[in-house]
Amino acid sequence: MVGSLLSLDIAPMLLNKSHQLNHIMNETIQLQSYGHAPAKPAGELKEGDITIWNFGVKSEVSGIIRETEKCVWVAFHGKCVPVIRKFLKTRLVAVA
């Protein structure tokens, strides 16, 4: 009897913790040698956004080149040469 009461008391707390963890994980991504960073779907990137990559490298979105139903081509510039990258719109990209 005590075991069943205990599991009923703890169940809501465990569900709440799980929900909080999923909420945090959906808004952040883990970057190599940087840690967790806030993120948003690539389909929501706009000109002027600052993105963060592995090792803390930052680049700025200089424009959206092309969009389809599922993909987006984004132009970046930073310390390196300008780059155009293709992403699924649902892919999370770290932002500053």
KOLMI-126942 format. One line per field, with one value per residue (C-alpha): residue in one letter; residue number from 1; x, y, z. Coordinates in steps of 0.02 Angstrom, whole numbers, plus 50000, padded with zeros to 5 digits. Layout:
REM residues N
residu	[A|...];
num	[NUM|...];
X	[X|...];
Y	[Y|...];
Z	[Z|...];
END
This chain:
REM residues 96
residu	[M|V|G|S|L|L|S|L|D|I|A|P|M|L|L|N|K|S|H|Q|L|N|H|I|M|N|E|T|I|Q|L|Q|S|Y|G|H|A|P|A|K|P|A|G|E|L|K|E|G|D|I|T|I|W|N|F|G|V|K|S|E|V|S|G|I|I|R|E|T|E|K|C|V|W|V|A|F|H|G|K|C|V|P|V|I|R|K|F|L|K|T|R|L|V|A|V|A];
num	[1|2|3|4|5|6|7|8|9|10|11|12|13|14|15|16|17|18|19|20|21|22|23|24|25|26|27|28|29|30|31|32|33|34|35|36|37|38|39|40|41|42|43|44|45|46|47|48|49|50|51|52|53|54|55|56|57|58|59|60|61|62|63|64|65|66|67|68|69|70|71|72|73|74|75|76|77|78|79|80|81|82|83|84|85|86|87|88|89|90|91|92|93|94|95|96];
X	[50000|50138|50232|50079|50044|50225|50225|50064|50139|50300|50223|50167|50339|50426|50310|50339|50529|50520|50415|50537|50686|50602|50560|50741|50810|50695|50761|50948|51078|51245|51394|51564|51688|51557|51413|51226|51170|50997|50934|50795|50740|50837|50673|50657|50830|50830|50959|51065|51048|51211|51237|51356|51447|51561|51708|51611|51638|51509|51442|51308|51164|51190|51035|50913|50957|50817|50673|50572|50436|50565|50734|50815|50981|51064|51213|51333|51484|51604|51792|51804|51750|51564|51471|51302|51229|51074|50968|50806|50688|50665|50851|50900|51038|51121|51095|51175];
Y	[50000|50122|50085|50122|50285|50338|50307|50407|50553|50554|50527|50709|50774|50656|50706|50890|50867|50772|50911|51044|50947|50926|51112|51159|51033|51099|51275|51235|51131|51063|51137|51054|51142|51277|51197|51225|51373|51444|51388|51415|51325|51374|51423|51566|51641|51818|51941|52009|51856|51801|51613|51512|51357|51228|51301|51464|51526|51660|51717|51837|51796|51909|51850|51713|51656|51534|51446|51292|51202|51104|51190|51360|51422|51548|51661|51692|51803|51808|51794|51673|51682|51710|51544|51483|51336|51232|51180|51091|51224|51119|51105|51196|51327|51407|51595|51728];
Z	[50000|50044|49883|49775|49868|49848|49661|49642|49738|49636|49464|49437|49488|49367|49225|49263|49265|49100|49022|49084|49014|48844|48841|48878|48751|48614|48636|48650|48563|48622|48529|48530|48646|48683|48779|48769|48665|48627|48457|48332|48173|48016|47933|48060|48027|47958|47897|48039|48154|48235|48233|48341|48279|48361|48459|48480|48302|48260|48093|48037|47920|47770|47678|47632|47456|47418|47505|47462|47558|47660|47638|47653|47582|47697|47661|47806|47831|47976|48000|47853|47673|47640|47638|47577|47674|47641|47791|47821|47891|48048|48088|48247|48229|48381|48392|48500];
END
